[in-house]
Amino acid sequence: MANNFYNHYKYFIEHCEAINARFASSEITIKPEVLYKKMFPHPSINKNVNEVDISIIDEAFKSYVSNFYNFIKHEKNVGLNGVFTETNEYGEPTEGLKLFFLKEEFFCKLEIPGLIVSTKISQEREIFIHIQNCHDLILMLVNFHGATNSIQLTNELNKKFSKFTDKYFDERKEHITLNV
């Protein structure tokens, strides 16, 4: 029994290291010992329970929503600068499409015990990209091969993510559609 517990934990650490390597360009901090306790609160040397606690999904979504509303407040407070995307033959900006950048970058952070994902955002569409990356990361974590309820968690996570993005973003996921 004790050997199963230690192997499960060892494989979880390896899983976290692989995730860290995959997201090397992002600002990700995984503390496997803390995250393991959050995801698997019930196993012990004497008791082999390998179900991931579903509360990790609730905590992730609380963080998504919190970041989202903080971004909207930040955007209203600092404002946007419009930059034309088209230029004439002399390289000067012309009338046409504009990209809007925040006047000050927004620091976005997903934080659950044992996991921190942070990034700086300068455009509205980047908030969706950050949340999508966090979603992908949480999916990878709950799909750890040692989790007995990963299918249930994946389904729940995808369902909640779809509702979240449909509510707050346009169909291209480039603009916020919520009237706050």
C-alpha positions in Angstrom: 0.0 0.0 0.0 2.8 2.5 0.9 4.6 1.7 -2.3 1.5 2.6 -4.3 1.3 5.9 -2.6 4.9 6.8 -3.2 4.8 5.6 -6.8 1.6 7.7 -7.4 3.3 10.8 -6.0 6.5 10.1 -7.9 4.6 9.8 -11.2 2.7 13.0 -10.4 6.0 14.9 -9.9 7.2 13.6 -13.3 3.8 14.6 -14.9 4.3 18.1 -13.4 7.8 18.3 -14.8 6.6 17.4 -18.3 3.9 20.1 -18.1 6.5 22.6 -17.0 8.7 21.7 -20.0 5.8 22.0 -22.4 4.9 25.5 -21.1 8.5 26.7 -20.8 7.7 30.0 -22.5 5.0 30.9 -20.0 5.4 32.0 -16.4 4.4 28.8 -14.7 5.3 27.7 -11.2 4.3 24.3 -10.2 5.0 23.1 -6.6 4.1 19.4 -7.0 4.1 18.7 -3.3 1.5 21.4 -2.6 -0.5 20.7 -5.8 -0.6 17.0 -5.1 -2.2 17.6 -1.7 -4.7 20.0 -3.3 -5.6 17.6 -6.1 -5.5 14.4 -4.0 -6.5 15.4 -0.5 -7.5 11.9 0.7 -4.7 9.4 -0.2 -2.2 8.4 2.4 0.3 5.6 3.0 -2.5 3.5 4.4 -5.3 4.5 2.1 -5.1 4.5 -1.7 -7.6 7.0 -3.1 -6.7 8.4 -6.5 -9.6 10.7 -7.3 -8.8 14.3 -8.0 -10.8 16.7 -5.8 -13.3 18.5 -8.1 -12.8 21.7 -6.1 -9.7 22.4 -8.3 -12.0 23.2 -11.2 -14.0 25.6 -9.0 -10.9 27.3 -7.9 -9.6 27.6 -11.4 -12.8 29.2 -12.6 -12.9 31.6 -9.6 -9.5 32.7 -10.7 -10.6 33.1 -14.4 -13.5 35.2 -13.4 -11.5 37.3 -11.0 -8.8 38.0 -13.6 -11.4 38.7 -16.2 -13.2 41.4 -14.0 -9.9 42.8 -12.9 -8.8 43.2 -16.5 -12.0 45.0 -17.4 -11.5 47.4 -14.4 -7.9 47.9 -15.5 -8.9 48.6 -19.1 -11.4 51.2 -18.0 -8.9 52.8 -15.6 -5.9 53.1 -17.9 -7.6 53.3 -21.3 -6.5 52.2 -24.8 -4.2 53.4 -27.5 -5.3 52.7 -31.1 -2.6 51.8 -33.6 -3.4 51.6 -37.3 -2.5 48.2 -38.9 -2.2 49.5 -42.5 0.5 51.7 -43.9 0.9 53.5 -47.2 3.9 53.0 -49.5 6.0 55.3 -47.3 5.4 53.2 -44.2 3.1 55.8 -42.6 -0.1 54.7 -40.8 -3.3 55.1 -42.9 -7.0 54.9 -42.1 -8.1 51.4 -41.7 -8.1 48.7 -39.1 -6.8 49.6 -35.7 -5.4 47.5 -33.0 -6.0 48.7 -29.5 -3.4 48.3 -26.8 -3.7 49.0 -23.1 -1.8 52.2 -22.0 -0.4 50.1 -19.2 0.0 46.3 -19.3 -2.2 44.2 -17.1 -0.6 41.5 -14.9 -2.8 38.4 -15.0 -2.3 35.5 -12.6 -4.1 32.1 -12.1 -3.4 30.9 -8.7 -4.4 27.7 -6.9 -2.5 26.0 -4.2 0.7 24.6 -5.9 0.2 26.3 -9.2 0.8 29.9 -10.4 0.5 31.0 -14.0 1.2 34.6 -14.7 1.5 36.8 -17.7 1.4 40.4 -18.8 -1.4 41.4 -21.2 -1.4 44.4 -23.5 -4.4 43.6 -25.7 -8.0 42.6 -25.0 -7.7 39.3 -27.0 -4.7 38.3 -24.9 -6.9 37.7 -21.9 -8.7 34.9 -23.8 -5.3 33.4 -24.8 -4.2 33.4 -21.2 -7.4 31.8 -19.9 -7.2 29.2 -22.8 -3.6 28.4 -21.8 -4.7 28.0 -18.1 -7.5 25.8 -19.2 -5.2 23.6 -21.2 -2.8 23.4 -18.3 -5.6 22.4 -15.9 -6.8 19.8 -18.4 -3.3 18.3 -18.5 -3.2 18.2 -14.7 -6.5 16.5 -14.3 -5.6 14.0 -17.0 -2.8 12.7 -15.0 -2.8 8.9 -15.6 -3.0 8.2 -11.9 -6.3 10.0 -11.5 -9.3 7.7 -11.5 -11.9 10.4 -12.3 -10.1 12.2 -15.0 -12.8 11.7 -17.6 -15.5 13.2 -15.3 -13.2 16.1 -14.5 -12.3 16.7 -18.2 -16.0 16.8 -19.1 -16.9 19.1 -16.3 -13.9 21.4 -17.1 -14.8 21.6 -20.8 -18.4 22.3 -20.1 -17.7 25.1 -17.7 -15.0 26.6 -20.0 -17.5 26.6 -22.9 -20.1 28.4 -20.8 -17.5 30.9 -19.6 -16.2 31.8 -23.1 -19.7 31.9 -24.6 -20.8 34.3 -21.9 -17.8 36.6 -21.9 -16.2 36.6 -25.4 -17.3 37.1 -29.0 -17.4 34.1 -31.4 -13.8 34.7 -32.5 -12.6 35.0 -28.9 -11.0 38.4 -29.7 -13.3 40.8 -27.9 -15.0 40.9 -24.5 -18.8 41.0 -25.0 -19.9 41.4 -21.4 -21.5 44.8 -20.5 -19.9 45.5 -17.1 
